[in-house]
């Protein structure tokens, strides 16, 4: 019986440790300092996601992104043009030199909340789950489709290949949004475009900047 009791106690301790770790990883907001641009950023990512990975891209991650994008295009063919304009296929895999540079120029820390930094922001910061969506292949295609659908015809015409129909391109973008995304996702990318909501807030670490950080 003592052995059974000890195993139960051990399992309870392990379960409690895992729960504590999960809870801690879900706390706070993410602060990034980029010394190459003298810029400080804050977003809603919690402790568990506040790391350098957002700046790096491995070959396996690129393959996954392309698969995710292709799956969406297969399901919603009208998303083809938005996929091409999302930049997913042209993303460059990070080299060792890239990794060293990013690590040298960026530091990450967790703050209680972006509000606690003193950086002023009238816009609404998107939630962590929304941040993850916008950076995913699907989210990037949604952003591209929303941009195409809302670009003035004359401006859009200048970016299209010769002979491409502006009206058809816009129609495809709207069909992509309608067929591939929820209303909440469409509202999110529209709000990002109009700056009603933002992915991150920022300030300059230069003391003489008009947008100097209060940190």
C-alpha positions in Angstrom: 0.0 0.0 0.0 2.9 2.3 0.8 4.2 1.9 -2.8 0.7 2.7 -4.3 0.5 5.8 -2.0 3.9 7.0 -3.0 3.1 6.6 -6.7 -0.1 8.6 -6.2 1.7 11.3 -4.4 4.5 11.4 -7.0 1.9 11.7 -9.8 0.1 14.5 -7.9 3.3 16.4 -7.6 4.1 15.9 -11.3 0.6 17.0 -12.3 0.8 20.1 -10.0 4.2 21.0 -11.5 2.9 20.7 -15.0 -0.2 22.8 -14.1 2.1 25.4 -12.5 4.3 25.5 -15.6 1.3 25.8 -18.0 -0.1 28.6 -15.8 3.2 30.5 -15.7 3.6 30.2 -19.5 0.2 31.8 -20.0 1.1 34.9 -17.9 2.2 38.3 -19.0 2.8 40.1 -22.2 5.8 40.0 -24.5 8.4 42.9 -24.7 11.0 42.8 -27.4 13.9 45.3 -27.7 15.6 45.6 -31.1 18.9 47.3 -30.8 19.4 47.5 -34.6 16.5 49.9 -34.9 16.4 51.3 -31.4 12.8 50.1 -31.1 10.9 48.5 -28.3 7.8 46.4 -29.1 5.1 45.0 -26.8 2.3 42.5 -27.7 -0.2 40.2 -26.0 1.9 37.0 -26.4 2.3 35.3 -23.0 5.5 34.0 -21.4 5.4 30.7 -23.3 5.4 32.4 -26.7 7.7 35.3 -26.0 10.8 34.3 -27.8 13.0 34.7 -30.9 11.0 32.2 -33.0 8.8 34.8 -34.5 11.9 36.2 -36.4 13.3 32.9 -37.5 12.0 30.4 -40.2 13.2 26.9 -40.5 12.9 24.8 -43.6 10.3 22.5 -41.9 8.3 25.6 -40.8 8.3 26.9 -44.4 7.1 23.6 -45.7 4.3 23.5 -43.2 3.3 27.1 -44.1 3.2 26.2 -47.8 1.1 23.1 -47.1 -1.3 25.1 -44.9 -1.6 27.7 -47.7 -2.1 25.1 -50.4 -4.8 23.3 -48.4 -6.7 26.6 -48.2 -6.3 27.3 -51.9 -7.6 23.8 -52.7 -10.6 24.4 -50.5 -11.2 27.9 -51.7 -9.7 28.4 -55.2 -10.5 32.1 -55.3 -7.7 32.5 -52.6 -5.0 31.7 -55.3 -4.2 35.3 -56.0 -4.2 36.3 -52.4 -1.9 33.5 -51.6 0.6 34.7 -54.3 0.4 38.2 -52.7 0.8 37.0 -49.1 4.6 36.5 -49.5 4.4 33.0 -48.0 6.1 31.3 -51.0 8.9 33.9 -51.1 9.8 33.6 -47.3 13.5 33.0 -46.9 14.6 30.2 -44.5 16.8 31.7 -41.8 20.5 30.9 -42.1 22.9 30.4 -39.2 24.1 34.0 -39.8 20.5 35.2 -39.6 20.0 33.5 -36.3 23.2 35.0 -34.9 22.2 38.5 -36.0 18.7 38.2 -34.6 20.0 36.9 -31.3 22.5 39.7 -31.1 20.1 42.4 -31.9 17.0 41.3 -30.0 16.2 40.7 -26.4 12.9 39.4 -25.0 11.3 39.8 -21.6 7.9 39.3 -20.1 6.0 42.2 -18.5 2.8 42.0 -16.5 0.9 43.7 -19.3 1.8 46.1 -22.1 -0.1 48.8 -20.2 2.5 48.5 -17.4 5.3 49.7 -19.7 3.8 53.2 -19.9 3.8 53.2 -23.7 0.7 55.0 -24.8 -1.6 53.4 -27.3 -5.1 54.5 -28.3 -5.6 51.4 -30.4 -6.6 48.0 -29.2 -3.9 45.4 -29.0 -5.0 42.1 -30.5 -5.2 39.0 -28.3 -2.6 36.3 -28.3 -4.8 33.9 -30.3 -5.4 36.6 -32.9 -1.6 37.4 -33.1 -1.0 33.7 -33.8 -3.7 33.6 -36.5 -2.5 36.8 -38.3 1.1 35.3 -38.5 -0.2 31.9 -39.8 -0.4 31.1 -43.5 -4.2 31.4 -43.3 -4.0 34.7 -41.5 -1.5 36.1 -44.0 -3.7 35.1 -46.9 -6.7 36.8 -45.2 -4.6 40.0 -44.8 -3.6 39.9 -48.5 -7.2 39.3 -49.6 -8.5 42.1 -47.5 -5.9 44.4 -48.8 -6.7 43.5 -52.5 -10.4 43.9 -51.9 -9.9 47.4 -50.4 -7.3 48.8 -52.7 -8.5 51.5 -55.1 -8.9 50.2 -58.6 -6.3 52.5 -60.2 -3.7 51.6 -57.6 -4.4 47.9 -57.8 -4.2 48.0 -61.6 -0.6 49.2 -61.3 0.4 46.1 -59.4 -1.3 43.5 -61.6 0.2 41.6 -64.5 -0.8 43.0 -67.9 -4.2 41.9 -69.0 -5.4 41.0 -65.5 -8.9 42.1 -64.7 -9.1 44.4 -61.7 -12.8 43.7 -61.1 -12.2 39.9 -61.3 -9.2 40.1 -58.9 -11.2 42.0 -56.4 -14.1 39.6 -56.8 -11.8 36.7 -56.1 -10.4 38.4 -53.0 -13.9 38.9 -51.7 -14.8 35.3 -52.5 -11.7 34.2 -50.7 -12.6 36.1 -47.6 -16.2 34.8 -47.7 -15.4 31.2 -48.4 -12.3 30.8 -46.3 -12.7 32.8 -43.1 -15.0 33.4 -40.2 -16.6 36.8 -39.6 -14.4 37.3 -36.6 -11.3 36.7 -38.8 -12.5 39.1 -41.4 -13.2 41.7 -38.8 -9.8 41.3 -37.4 -7.9 41.8 -40.6 -10.1 44.7 -41.5 -9.4 46.4 -38.1 -5.7 45.9 -38.6 -5.9 47.5 -42.0 -7.7 50.5 -40.6 -5.6 50.6 -37.4 -8.5 50.1 -35.1 -6.5 47.3 -33.7 -2.7 46.6 -33.8 -0.5 43.6 -33.5 2.0 45.4 -31.2 2.7 48.8 -29.8 6.2 50.3 -30.1 8.4 53.2 -29.0 11.9 54.4 -29.7 14.7 53.6 -27.2 16.4 56.8 -28.3 15.8 59.4 -25.6 15.6 62.3 -28.1 12.9 60.6 -30.2 9.4 62.1 -30.4 8.2 58.6 -29.6 10.7 57.9 -26.9 10.1 55.0 -24.6 9.0 55.8 -21.0 10.7 52.6 -19.9 
